[in-house]
């Protein structure tokens, strides 16, 4: 166990927080509930952004930017939406400060009260649909496929870095369509984009499903979700895509002339993922020695450590390996810091989750080899200097695949079925994970199960098998199992 890191078994929450800070991903800030994302953490987020942005553009979307501030009256136009976010909103009431007449710094100028309060965006549906009203006139203007990368504020009371903060970074797609079918297809397509990214790049297996009416996004007709399972047996909602129907179009009077020259309301979607994915990446793969990063998202793929210190022969071998790796598009660092011993460097890069460590020592070079150590398993192997780059290239593929399979195996081992409430509670308390169980379809039963167990319906899987059964709580008929879990 790395020095100073609490083990997962001792305290999963402490383990998580310590990895975030000690691996250099983020730090607490002077603002309650907000975090500072440090360069190493931001480099990983940038890799996530780049891959997601590429996929968005491949599916026909373009980026734009909308204001941070939303007039209060906009939020009032869609009743369900404002109710869903009202308790989380930060509100701007004044536009100026002044020197305190009593000499105590600055105070709010009481004469600078805004005529209408501004909301710091918790999400941008209202400001965007007010804009779309001017952009959309005819069927020729549709579909409108726009995404923005932005920050949002939700005034959370209990926060944890990356997982739940008062301000966080995300992307939000907002699209308009001529038909219901096209909008539903868009929402499903973006869910697939998220799922493919999570599995192919984050090596994090997810289950695609629909949220229950009680768990839907405020103002949506249907919410699709990807759900992942963390190492403590809790679920993490990792991305959502919403079919908004015509709710926002009607609230903001967004109409188009169809091909028959008749006015219709547009059909809408919205979809997003956030820096919460960083929390998912940490909790899916990391161990008691620190962070583990899948190679496809690693800020640094490999690090060369001279043993015991740099020298002409070691430098020559390091430069040769670095040149070959860079030709393959593999990022590498040669750590020549003579103030730190090799053992300290090994522990440092292990803590940071660098996928491959390359040790170069004089004795190994006499044999024409270097030592490669993989972060995911700790295995070490000696390879010829000339073959090091190719070996590392294959190792990165192996590590990516191994991390995904390990996460799949964990999820499989922690997915259970329950046919009665006692078994359901027993699994939750002793094993955790996903539980497939029958539910009678009512909000009342859903809320009661949450009240009694703290478990929620994570989703109704899209590939759900239909089967006759009885609700675990009420015994009423049910035609399919839903996925329960305790969650972040």
C-alpha positions, -999 to +999 in steps of 0.1 A: +000+000+000+013+034-010+025+055+019-003+078+032-032+062+013-060+046+033-069+012+019-103+007+002-113-019+028-106+005+057-125+035+042-135+037+006-144+074+009-110+083+024-092+062-002-110+080-030-103+115-016-066+107-009-061+094-045-077+126-060-053+148-039-021+127-037-022+117-074-024+154-083-058+154-099-076+181-079-077+200-047-102+218-025-107+255-031-115+285-010-151+283-023-173+259-005-182+229-026-159+238-055-126+222-065-095+232-084-087+208-112-049+205-113-029+202-145-025+164-143-062+159-137-071+184-164-049+166-189-069+135-184-102+155-188-088+170-220-083+136-234-119+127-225-131+160-241-111+153-273-125+119-279-161+128-271-159+160-292-146+139-321-175+115-318-200+144-316-187+159-348-187+126-365-224+124-358-231+158-373-230+181-343-213+215-340-201+234-310-214+268-298-215+287-265-244+302-247-245+327-217-237+317-181-266+338-168-302+329-174-330+354-167-353+341-139-383+345-161-369+319-185-369+292-158-405+300-150-417+290-185-414+252-180-430+243-147-415+208-143-381+220-152-379+249-127-393+226-100-365+201-107-337+227-103-352+254-081-334+243-049-300+240-066-298+275-082-274+302-075-290+336-080-274+370-090-293+399-075-269+429-078-244+441-104-220+462-084-199+464-052-188+495-033-164+504-006-179+499+029-184+534+044-172+519+077-140+508+061-146+471+062-136+462+026-164+460+000-201+455+003-230+451-022-242+484-035-279+485-025-287+508-054-274+482-079-302+457-076-310+440-109-345+446-123-347+408-130-325+383-111-301+361-131-296+324-125-262+309-128-270+281-152-277+248-137-283+235-172-290+255-204-323+243-219-341+276-212-316+300-225-309+278-256-346+273-265-352+310-262-324+315-288-336+286-310-369+305-314-351+330-336-330+305-354-357+280-365-383+291-390-386+263-415-381+226-419-350+236-438-334+248-406-337+213-390-323+193-376-303+217-354-275+198-338-256+219-312-233+210-283-215+233-259-186+227-235-193+247-204-194+249-166-226+247-146-236+254-110-258+233-088-258+243-052-250+209-037-249+206+001-228+175+003-199+175-021-171+152-032-144+161-057-154+152-093-185+132-082-206+160-068-194+196-067-212+230-067-196+239-100-185+213-125-174+211-162-195+192-187-208+192-222-245+196-230-260+188-264-293+204-274-310+194-306-342+202-325-360+179-350-390+178-373-404+145-360-407+126-327-391+096-343-360+116-353-356+131-319-360+097-301-334+083-325-310+112-317-314+106-279-307+069-284-277+076-307-261+098-282-266+073-254-247+048-277-219+074-282-215+077-244-216+039-239-190+033-266-167+060-251-171+046-216-162+011-226-136+017-254-117+046-237-125+045-200-125+007-200-156+011-178-185-013-187-219+003-186-255-008-188-278+012-211-313+018-199-343+041-193-349+060-161-383+055-144-407+084-144-396+094-109-359+095-119-363+113-153-347+146-160-369+175-151-390+184-182-382+153-202-406+127-216-379+100-214-344+098-200-318+073-211-288+065-190-256+046-188-249+030-153-215+018-142-206-002-110-178+010-088-155-011-067-175-005-035-206-020-050-223+014-057-236+025-090-226+057-108-249+074-133-223+082-159-242+099-187-277+108-197-296+115-229-331+130-228-360+129-252-377+162-243-407+158-266-422+193-274-422+206-239-395+232-243-407+241-279-441+249-265-428+268-235-406+290-258-429+289-288-403+273-311-422+264-343-413+256-379-431+256-412-433+221-425-431+210-462-469+216-464-464+252-451-481+243-418-467+254-385-455+227-361-436+226-328-401+211-330-391+180-311-361+182-288-333+163-271-306+172-246-277+150-234-246+154-213-216+140-195-195+158-169-163+157-149-181+131-129-165+107-154-132+114-137-146+100-105-159+070-124-125+064-139-108+065-105-133+042-087-135+017-115-098+009-118-076+023-090-061+002-062-045+007-028-013+019-044-030+048-061-045+058-094-047+035-124-055+052-158-065+033-189-038+039-216-062+055-240-069+083-216-035+085-198-018+119-198+015+101-199+018+066-213+053+056-201+081+069-179+118+061-181+136+059-148+174+056-148+189+032-122+205+045-101+210+078-120+215+092-155+247+085-174+260+084-210+250+048-217+216+051-200+209+084-217+217+070-251+193+040-245+166+063-231+168+087-261+166+057-285+135+043-268+118+078-266+123+085-303+108+051-312+078+056-289+071+091-301+070+078-337+042+055-325+023+084-309+031+072-274+038+099-248+069+093-227+090+111-201+126+106-191+129+114-154+164+127-149+158+143-115+190+133-096+175+145-063+151+116-061+160+079-058+146+053-082+125+038-055+108+071-047+102+076-084+087+042-088+062+049-060+054+083-074+045+071-109+026+042-094+006+066-074-001+087-105-012+056-125+013+059-154+006+027-174+042+016-181+074+022-162+107+016-180+137+009-158+172+014-174+202+003-154+239-003-164+237-040-156+206-045-178+222-026-206+253-049-205+228-076-214+211-054-240+178-052-221+156-028-202+129-037-176+092-029-183+067-028-154+030-025-160+009-005-136-023-026-137-008-059-126+027-050-114+042-076-137+078-069-149+095-082-180+129-077-196+130-069-233+158-059-257+164-022-261+156-023-298+123-041-291+112-019-262+090+004-282+070-023-299+067-042-266+054-011-249+029-005-277+015-040-272+016-036-234-007-006-236-032-025-256-030-054-231-034-031-202-065-014-217-081-047-224-072-061-190-087-032-172-120-035-191-122-073-186-114-069-149-142-044-145-166-066-164-157-096-142-163-075-111-197-063-124-207-099-133-197-111-098-217-083-082-249-086-102-276-106-084-313-114-087-338-112-058-373-125-058-384-112-023-377-082-001-357-101+026-333-115+000-331-080-016-320-064+017-296-092+025-278-088-009-276-050-004-261-053+030-237-082+025-227-079-012-239-047-028-238-043-065-266-044-090-298-063-081-323-074-107-357-075-092-394-071-100-412-038-093-449-030-096-443+001-117-456+026-092-438+057-079-451+049-044-434+015-043-402+030-058-400+056-031-408+032-003-380+008-014-356+038-014-368+049+020-363+014+035-330+005+018-314+036+002-314+016-030-328+032-062-339+020-095-309+028-116-326+020-149-349-003-169-322-020-192-329-015-229-322-051-236-345-063-208-361-097-210-398-099-204-408-123-177-438-127-154-430-120-117-442-103-085-429-070-070-405-077-042-422-052-019-460-054-028-463-087-045-482-071-074-477-084-109-446-073-129-435-081-164-398-074-161-370-070-137-354-035-132-319-027-120-315-016-084-284-004-065-272+021-040-257+049-059-235+080-058 
